[in-house]
Amino acid sequence: MALGSIVMTKVAADYGLSAPVAIFCGILVTTLFGAVNGLLVTRVKLPPFIVTLGTLNIAFAITQLYSRAQTITQIPDGMNLLGETFGLGGARVAYGAVLMLVLYLATWLWLRETAPGRHVYAVGNNPEATRLTGIPTERVLLMVYMLAGAFYGIASMLAVARTGAGDPNAGQTENLDAITAVVLGGTSLFGGRGVLLGTLVGALIVGVFRNGLTLMGVSSVYQILVTGILVILAVATDQMSRKGGR
């Protein structure tokens, strides 16, 4: 996410590109990173955890080198559009939040109503059985990794719109927050089970929890500590529910 935000802001600042073109460049880079992850997992047969951990550090290093560890602030006005708000029932709602809800709805419909979406659940539940039915499991996994990469790019775009800058140190805790939100939402880390609505609820829980601790003046170190505990408790609950189901 940090790499995507730096790419889109730096190419806009250095080369004078328009906001849509610069954003496309950032999303393209994150999607390519997703493709690299997918190819290493499906073709080279490396463990997904090791692959994603390795590319996480590679992306962080590239971000620091490319940006020279400097925040990019000279960006086109169009990049701030999704950070602007509109009135709704006495509250102010960001356009980026609307985009997020649209993406949730579109992805939910894709997973629920289309054959490729159901294939994702099948591969997560039992890859070998899915392969024996004739579904190209490696292609499905590669598509999922690339889709994840595209979503990283969209997250980059939203982060830039919200802060008005490209921060090379952005997203340092988002990986843990994302895992926490997904697991709290009922998705199994062992695959094959989960609904997108639950993930949205989990993300809202994590966001409200973090904001509450910040308003209470709790140090960010303790916020990370509590988030880590939540992850462990959620995974333990998932494991126990799987054993109970058997």
Beta strands, then each sheet from edge to edge (+ up, - down):
strand 1: 85-88
strand 2: 91-94
sheet 1: 1+ 2-
end
